[in-house]
Amino acid sequence: MSKTKESVATCALAWSVRVQEAVGGAPSGVAALLSLQKLQRVAVALSCGRLFLVTSTRPEAEGSFVLSELGAATELRCLAAVPTPHGFEVWAGGDGLWAYLLGAAGVCGAERVRADSAVALLAAADEPYVVAYCDPGVCVYAWSVLSRRQTARLDCSKLAPCSESLQSISIDERLSAERCKVTSLCCVGNLAYVGTAWGCVIVADAPTLRPLTVFRPYEQDVVAMVPLLPHDSSHTPMLATLGSGYRPLLQRFAPNNQQSTNNASAHSGFYCLLWRAHHWLPD
């Protein structure tokens, strides 16, 4: 269990720290890392439930890597950061849901937020809302950062992809709970993006979780979704998705009979797709 930092320019290892030696206690793996660039800090969640605030720069002296321990739970799986005027709110999910208020001086407050089941995935929207997937299940939930209350729910088993032809979809057969399980989650601006085990990408308004569109570019799990934010407002934000088995849209509406038997094998493996994260609905 160690934390490493690599140079973006050279992809070379810059420095590393063994987290176990820095924090003590029983060995535990790192469940999530969250950069808090404005504070030059990184939140480190361990799977055993411990949460630490560490420096994002090379430690100058022994013992200077870990700045503070934010809290301890039974289990942690995910983190999300909500910017505030003086720092961040760090939301941590696992066997429960917690919110920590951080500033330049350290931890300013901590609060447990009500969640009915284990929180497996978290993402923060631009407006003060946090979107979460609770495991097990097929639903995504939105919490208001201001009221700490759950405000919306999205049932992924009720949504069918719009990117299918009559030949490529059988709704009654395929929209099972297992296929509609959420496998990835992120927010770009005020839009939430949800990936499922059936290869679907769901785009929804984050505060209300009102679905805007659903499409299925992959055969199987959407394993990761990464926001690619521009350096200035003149450029469009992008979204990178990583999933198993690419499904070309054209072949679903204009199939080539000679290649129908080879379609699955021709596009097997993992594919990274880039999307412009806007204009999901026609003007």
N, C-alpha and C positions, 0 to 999 in steps of 0.2 A: 504494500500500500504506500505509494509515493506520489507526490505532485511534481510535475515537470513543466518547464517553460521553454519553448522553442522560438527561435528567431523567425519571423515571418519572411524576411528577405532571403535567408539562406536555408531555412528549414533545419537548422542545426540546433542541437540541444544547448540551451543557454545555462540552465542550472536546474537542480532538482532537490527535493527535500523528502525525507521519509516521514510521512504523516504520523505513523505509529510512534516513532521516536519523539516527535514533537508534542504529541497530545497525551501519550501514556494510555493506560487502560488496556482492555482486552482487544486483540486484533479485530479489525473490521474493514471491509472494502469501502471505497469511495462510491457513493450512490449518485451524486450530482455535484457539478461545479457551476458557479454563477458569477460572472464578472460584474463588478460594481465599479465601472471605470471612473465615474465622477469622484469617488472616494479613494480610488487606487487600492481597492480591496477586492478580495474574492471570497465568496461564501462557499464553504466545503461541507457537504452533508455526507455523513457516514451511514451505511446501511443499518448499523446498530441503533441509530436514532440520535446520535450526537451531531451538533451543528456548530461550526467554527467560522470565525471571521479571520482571514489571514491576509498578509501583505501580498500585493501583486508584483512587487519588485524584489530583487535579489536580497535575501536577508543579510544584513551587515554584521550581525553578531549572533552567537548561539542563543537560542531562545527567543529571537525576535520575529520568527515566522508567524506563529500564532498570536494574534492580538487579543482575542477574547472568545469565550465559548458562549454562544447565543442561547442554547437550551438543549434539553435532552428529552427524547421521546423513546418509544419502544422500537420504532422503525421509521426510516425516512427513505423516500424514493425520488423526490423531484423538488425543484425550486423554481421560483419566478420572482422577478423584481418589478416593483411599481415605483417610478420616480416620484419624489416629493420635492417641495421647494428647498429643503435642507439636506436631502440625501435620498434614501430609498426605504420602501417597505419590502422586506423579503418575506414571501409566503413559502412555507415549507409543507409538503404533503407526504403522508405515509400512512401510519395507522390512524392518523387524525390530520387536522389542518391547523396551522399556526401562522400568525403574522407578527413580524418583528420590525420595529421602527428603528432605522439606523441613521445616524448623522456623523459629522466629522469627529465628534467626541466619542462615538461608539454607540452602544445600544441605548435607546431612549425609552423603549417600551416593548412589551410582549403581550400577546393575547391569543387564546385558543378560539378558533372559529368552528362553529358547529358543522359537522359533516356526518352523513348517515352511514358511510362506509369508507373503506380505505381509498386514499387518493393516490393514483398511480401516475398521472400526468398533469402538469400545470403550465399555463401560459398567461401572460399579462397583456391586455390591450392598451391603446393610448388613452382612452377614457378610463376612469378609475374602476375597471372591472377585471376580475381574474376568472379565467375559464379553466375548468378541471374535468378530468375523466376519473370516475370512481369505479374501482374494480372489485368484484365482477359486475358485469352489466354491459349495456349497449348505449348508455346515456352520457351526455356531456352537460355540465352544469356551469352557470355563471354566478359569481358572487360580486356584490357591490363592495368596493374597498371602503367606502364611506360608512355604510350601515352594517357591514359584516354579515349581511343576509344573502341567502340564495335568492336570485331574482328570476332565473330562467332555466329551462331544461330542454335539451334537444335529444329526441329518441332516434338514433341512427337506423333502427330497424324499420322505420316508417318511410324511409327515403329510397327511391329507386333512381339509378343513374339516368341522366338524359342523353347520354352519349351512345345509346344502344339502338340497334335495329331490331325488328321483330324476330330475326333469325338468331341474334346474339344474346338474347336475354329470356329467362324464364323466371319471373318474379316469384311465383309460388314455390318454386324449387330452391331458389338460391338465397332469398332474404331470410336466412336463419340467424339465430342469436350468435352462433359461433362465427359466421362470416361477417356479422355487423359489429364485432368487437373492435373497439378503438385501439389502434396500434401506434399512433403518433398524433401530435397536437402542437400547434403554434399559433401565434397571432402576428399579423402585419397591420399596423395602424389599428383601425377598429374592426377588422375582419378576423374571424377565427377560421382556421383551416384544420380539418379533422381527417386523418387517414384511417382506413379500416382494414381488417384482415382479408376482405374480398377485393382489395385493390382500389377502392373508391376514395376520392378526395371530395370532401364536403366543404363548401364555402358558406359561412354564415355571418350575420351581423353579431359581433361579440356581446354587446350589452343585452340584446334580446334573444340571441341565438335563433333568429329568424333565418331559415335557409335561403340562400340566393341561388345556388346551383349545386349539382352533384354530377360527377363524371367518374369514369373508371378507366384510368390509363394503364393499370397494372393487372396482371392475372391474380396475384396474391398480395401479401402484406405490403402496405406502405410503411416501411420501417423507420423512416426519418423525414422530417420536413424542417428546412433551415431558412429563416428569413435572411435576405441579402439586402441590407438597407443602404441607400445611397449616402454619399458624403454631403450632399446639398439637396435642397428641395426641388431643384430643377430637373432631377432625374427620377425615373419611376422605380419604386422598390420592386425587388424580384423575390421569387420563392423557388428554392431548390427542393425537389422531392426525390427520395430514393426508395425504389420498390422492386419487387420480384416479378419478372415476366412482363415485358412491354406489349401493349395492345394497340397497334396502329388503328387510328380512327377510320381511315379509308377502307380498310379490309372488312370492317363491320357493315358497311353500306354498299360496297362494290367488291364483293369477294371474288377472288380468282380461283376457279374450281381446280385448276391444275396445281395450285400451291396450297390448297386447303389442308392437306394432310401434313404439310411442313410448317404451318404457321406457328404452332406451339413451340416446336424445337428451335425455329429460326430466331425467336425473340425471347429465349429463356435466359436466365441469369438476372443480375441486378442492373437496373438502369437509373441514371440520374437525369431528371427532366427539369428544365428551367421555365418558369412562368412569370409573366408580368402580373404583379399583384394588384390589378385594378380592372375596371370595366367588365365585371363579370355579368352585368345585366346590360341589355341594349339601351342606348339613350332614348 
